[in-house]
């Protein structure tokens, strides 16, 4: 794996840590990132934050593993 690819993954993880879906958008998966943002917002009200927390954890893992478009 190249250093540039490592840096892209690290930046995507930090962005997803700060704002759900932003790491996916950074890697070029705009609709996926928007879906995660919307899903997190909806889950916040439906599950009182528990579902949002689990989605947030998955979001960070997903941002790291996505391929750059």
C-alpha positions in Angstrom: 0.0 0.0 0.0 1.4 3.4 -0.9 2.0 6.3 1.5 -0.5 8.4 -0.4 -3.2 5.7 0.0 -2.4 5.5 3.8 -2.8 9.3 4.1 -6.1 9.3 2.2 -7.4 6.6 4.6 -6.2 8.5 7.6 -7.8 11.8 6.5 -11.1 10.0 5.7 -11.1 8.4 9.2 -10.5 11.8 10.9 -13.3 13.4 8.8 -15.7 10.6 9.6 -14.8 10.9 13.2 -15.7 14.6 13.2 -18.8 14.4 10.9 -20.5 11.2 9.9 -20.3 10.6 6.2 -17.7 13.2 5.5 -14.9 10.6 5.0 -17.0 8.8 2.4 -17.6 12.1 0.6 -13.8 12.9 0.7 -13.2 9.6 -1.0 -15.7 10.4 -3.8 -18.7 8.5 -2.5 -21.0 11.5 -2.2 -24.4 9.7 -2.1 -23.1 7.2 0.4 -21.9 10.0 2.6 -25.2 11.8 2.4 -27.1 8.7 3.2 -25.0 8.1 6.3 -25.5 11.7 7.4 -29.3 11.4 6.9 -29.4 7.9 8.5 -27.5 9.2 11.6 -29.9 12.2 11.9 -33.0 9.9 11.7 -31.5 7.3 14.1 -30.8 10.1 16.6 -34.5 10.6 17.1 -35.7 7.0 16.7 -33.2 5.4 19.0 -32.3 8.3 21.3 -28.7 8.3 20.1 -27.8 4.6 20.5 -28.3 3.7 16.9 -26.5 6.9 15.8 -23.5 5.9 18.0 -23.3 2.4 16.3 -23.7 4.0 12.9 -20.9 6.4 13.7 -18.6 3.6 14.6 -19.4 1.7 11.4 -19.0 4.9 9.5 -15.4 5.3 10.6 -14.6 1.7 9.7 -16.3 2.1 6.3 -14.4 5.3 5.5 -11.1 3.6 6.1 -12.0 0.6 3.9 -13.6 2.4 0.9 -11.7 2.7 -2.3 -11.0 6.2 -3.6 -13.1 7.1 -6.7 
